[in-house]
């Protein structure tokens, strides 16, 4: 037997944190406008399901991301729960000020491990992006907000191909130097493999404790769950997921979006790892949002469980 999967689970985390990113990273990719009340209900349903951290809004220019223009309205209307962390993307000082006014708990700054992707995504070099975020990070910390950094294209770039591990280490160091409490390591276009994921996180363990890093995997090539297992085996215990597999990347034709939260929760249950999240409630939420925006449900677990219910089978 693989010692990493022994019955006592000693080599795997006993508990993981799942950060739900569907309301922001997922919905921002939708071309058709999603009504504000739908976004509010989505966030509230996810909070009721047991998530402790939800990426709920983005305070970027509506010119660039019109889908997220109602971030302040969403945050003003969600039902606040004690202990919940509501996160928002904040690319600049104007965004940070809007996020503060909306009473977010965590602000997210973002960079890339690929120079080409950085130029295409935010029109500046990696070094320039870090300098742009310096005042945002300082102001967020001064205001007592939690600060999270996100590193795109950590496992592959649509323009450069495989990204050197040293480049990922460098950007993670820079994010930590800005004061980030947590740093996301993202497979933005979903090309990573389990061996590569293990190698990247093993290298990052020489930079910072893995407790400060999270895995953010897209499922373009169907490898997201395998990559999450590899990250678990490396010692990572924070993962991002998107209900019903919402989301995608405009630079990855055929991308199927973020890994579906339902599928990740099913994996964790099978491994005996505690998440504190109600899988059935998330399946219901995935069904709700898929119907509300008129798109197929991207969760295999969600589709299977819903079909089982429809045929008269047990709920779980």
FENQUI-V951843 format. One record per backbone hydrogen bond with DSSP energy under -0.5 kcal/mol. CO is the residue of the C=O (numbers start at 0). NH is the residue of the N-H. E is the energy in kcal/mol with one decimal. If there is no record, write none. Layout:
BEGIN
co-><CO/CO>
nh-><NH/NH>
e-><E/E>
END
This chain:
BEGIN
co-><1/2/5/8/13/15/16/16/17/18/18/19/20/20/20/21/23/25/26/32/34/34/35/36/37/38/39/40/41/42/43/44/45/45/46/48/51/52/53/53/54/56/57/60/60/64/65/67/69/70/71/72/73/73/77/80/83/84/84/85/85/86/86/87/88/91/92/93/94/95/96/97/98/99/104/105/106/107/108/110/113/114/115/116/117/117/118/124/125/126/127/128/129/130/131/132/133/134/135/136/137/138/139/140/145/146/146/147/148/149/149/150/151/156/160/163/163/164/165/166/167/168/169/170/171/172/173/174/175/181/182/183/183/184/185/185/185/186/186/189/192/193/194/195/196/197/198/199/200/202/203/203/208/209/211/213/213/214/214/215/216/218/222/223/224/225/226/227/228/229/230/230/231/236/237/238/239/240/240/241/241/242/243/245/248/251/256/258/259/260/261/262/263/264/265/266/267/267/268/273/276/277/278/279/280/281/282/283/284/285/286/287/288/289/289/297/298/299/300/301/302/303/304/305/306/307/308>
nh-><4/5/8/11/273/17/18/238/19/20/240/54/23/24/25/26/27/28/29/34/37/38/39/40/41/42/43/44/45/46/47/48/49/50/49/277/84/19/55/86/23/88/59/63/64/67/68/70/73/74/75/76/76/77/79/83/85/53/86/104/105/55/56/107/58/95/96/97/98/99/100/101/103/102/145/87/147/89/149/151/117/118/119/120/121/123/122/128/129/130/131/132/133/134/135/136/137/138/139/140/141/142/144/143/106/180/181/108/183/110/151/185/112/160/156/166/167/168/169/170/171/172/173/174/175/176/177/179/178/148/213/150/185/215/153/154/187/189/217/220/196/197/198/199/200/201/202/203/204/205/206/207/211/212/182/184/215/216/239/186/258/221/226/227/228/229/230/231/232/233/234/235/234/16/214/18/216/20/21/244/260/245/297/257/251/254/218/241/263/264/265/266/267/268/269/270/271/272/271/15/278/281/282/283/284/285/286/287/288/289/290/291/292/293/294/299/302/303/304/305/306/307/308/309/310/312/311>
e-><-2.1/-1.0/-2.2/-1.5/-2.5/-0.5/-0.6/-2.5/-0.7/-0.6/-2.1/-3.2/-0.9/-1.1/-1.6/-2.2/-2.1/-1.1/-2.0/-0.6/-0.6/-1.7/-2.5/-2.4/-2.3/-2.3/-2.5/-2.7/-2.2/-2.5/-2.2/-1.3/-0.5/-1.5/-1.3/-2.8/-2.4/-2.1/-1.0/-2.7/-0.6/-1.6/-0.9/-1.4/-2.1/-1.6/-1.7/-1.4/-2.4/-2.5/-1.8/-0.9/-1.0/-1.6/-0.8/-1.9/-0.6/-2.5/-0.6/-2.4/-1.6/-1.9/-1.4/-2.3/-3.0/-2.3/-2.7/-2.0/-2.4/-2.6/-2.2/-1.6/-1.9/-1.4/-2.1/-1.8/-2.6/-2.6/-1.7/-2.8/-2.2/-2.2/-2.2/-3.0/-2.5/-0.9/-1.1/-2.3/-2.0/-1.8/-2.2/-1.8/-0.9/-0.6/-0.5/-3.1/-2.4/-2.4/-2.3/-2.5/-2.3/-1.6/-2.5/-1.4/-2.5/-3.0/-1.1/-2.6/-3.4/-3.0/-0.7/-2.4/-2.3/-2.0/-2.7/-0.8/-1.3/-2.6/-2.2/-2.0/-2.4/-2.5/-2.1/-2.4/-2.5/-2.5/-1.2/-1.8/-1.4/-2.6/-2.1/-2.4/-0.7/-2.2/-2.7/-0.5/-1.1/-1.2/-1.1/-1.1/-2.8/-2.4/-2.1/-2.6/-2.5/-2.2/-1.9/-2.3/-1.6/-1.2/-1.9/-2.1/-2.0/-1.8/-2.5/-2.7/-0.5/-0.5/-2.5/-3.1/-2.1/-1.5/-2.6/-2.3/-2.3/-2.1/-2.2/-2.7/-2.4/-1.1/-0.9/-2.5/-1.0/-2.5/-2.4/-3.0/-0.5/-2.8/-0.5/-2.5/-1.2/-1.6/-2.0/-0.9/-1.9/-2.2/-2.7/-2.5/-1.9/-2.7/-2.0/-1.9/-2.5/-2.6/-2.2/-1.4/-0.6/-2.7/-1.1/-2.3/-0.8/-1.8/-2.5/-2.3/-1.9/-2.8/-2.1/-2.3/-2.6/-2.0/-2.1/-2.5/-2.0/-0.7/-2.1/-0.6/-2.4/-2.4/-2.7/-2.4/-2.3/-2.0/-2.3/-2.4/-1.5/-3.0/-1.9>
END
